[in-house]
Amino acid sequence: MTSIIDFNQMGDPLSAGDLARLKMQSFPDELIVGSFDVHGIKTRLVTDSPAIAGAVGQMLSAFKLDDNNGSSAPDIEVLLFTVDALDEKTAFVPADTPMLYDWDAIKIYYSENRRYLQMGSQAWVCADIKERLAAGFVQRGIVESGWLIAHQVFFPLWGQLLKECGIYPFHAAGLVKNGKALLFPGRSGSGKSTLTLRLVKSGYRLLGDDMVFLRQVNGKVEALSFPEDINVTGKTLDLFPDLAKVKNFTENKLRQKSSFSIEELYPSCVTDSEVPSLLVFPEITGSRNTVLLPMSRTEALAFCMRFGLFFIDPSTTGKNFELLSQLVRQAGCHRMRSGTDQEPLERAVDGLLKQEPNQSAGEREE
């Protein structure tokens, strides 16, 4: 039976050393360790739950390392442990700590070098951004929801720790053709997954269908792959008969979607990185035809700021803004109103790729 440290005896706020001692003082000897190399940044996950290990492992399957003995030091360490119920001893936020984000069920607070994620009575995580260490508790009743664990408990503070290491998560689909990369920034429901499937089928290579990573390299912003399983609705399944060939679907009842590995359908379609030359902001319309409209850099930057994960976190806001500003300066920028006729959509995207840099709408300053 798991014993619990009394956080009230450990001081306020928690130090990185306090968090690390969770692993040695509070939990069983037989822990599950997973190691991942995300574009040169090593993450180590330590947990007492096979379900948590499986959920995070599936999300980061493209980056898995065979280093479970922990022989080399990670850049980021995340400790997640299960409890029967959260209480003031296992989950708290220091008094008068400012709130950074409020996403209804998920709230994130910040205090000096620490970030706190609170998900009601279901999960709590504390991260020390200087030590690049996070630790937290998850109620046993929710661990079987893999999407919830991976995307709402693990990813948020892990994503901020990635930023501390110079890699910035960005909500966008990323595709590559003929050595040119396109990013399609947008939140869920903007048509990124449908667009991704259509373009990969026609010969594009994939960086990611919902999220990519950005970093600065040699004066350019580079997009890095994050090839998660693709989530599709029943409507998308109807649009793509080829999906009937997929044998390994995972049902996500929470989001009413199903997910699958795109490489099961299109082997070796994933590519590692590319410098983006186009930013296309999609939206779904009820019309038949697809319409492309130019965007100024100023408008494109305003949109990009919406899709940069934790853009306003105090420790990385300046660098994040610089990165996104550079991205819109180097890429042509367009708004795409996607029509129901898919073939013209593909032709429209192909046409953008053929434009010369000096013809791009992204060259407009206003």
Secondary structure, 3 states (H helix, E strand, C coil): CCCCCCHHHCCCCCCHHHHHHHHHHCCCCCCEEEEEEECCEEEEEEECCHHHHHHHHHHCHHHEECCCCCCCCCCEEEEEEEECCCCCCCCCCCCCCCEEEEECCEEEEEECCEEEEEECCCEEEEEECCCCEEEEEEEHHHCCCHHHHHHHHHHHHHHHHHHHCCCEEECEEEEEECCEEEEEECCCCCCHHHHHHHHHHCCCEEEECCCEEEEEECCEEEEECCCCCEEECHHHHHHCHHHHHCCCCEEECCCCEEEECHHHHCCCCECCEECEEEEEEEEECCCCCCEEEECCHHHHHHHHHHHECCCCCCCCHHHHHHHHHHHHHHCEEEEEEECCCHHHHHHHHHHHHHCCHHHCHHHCCC
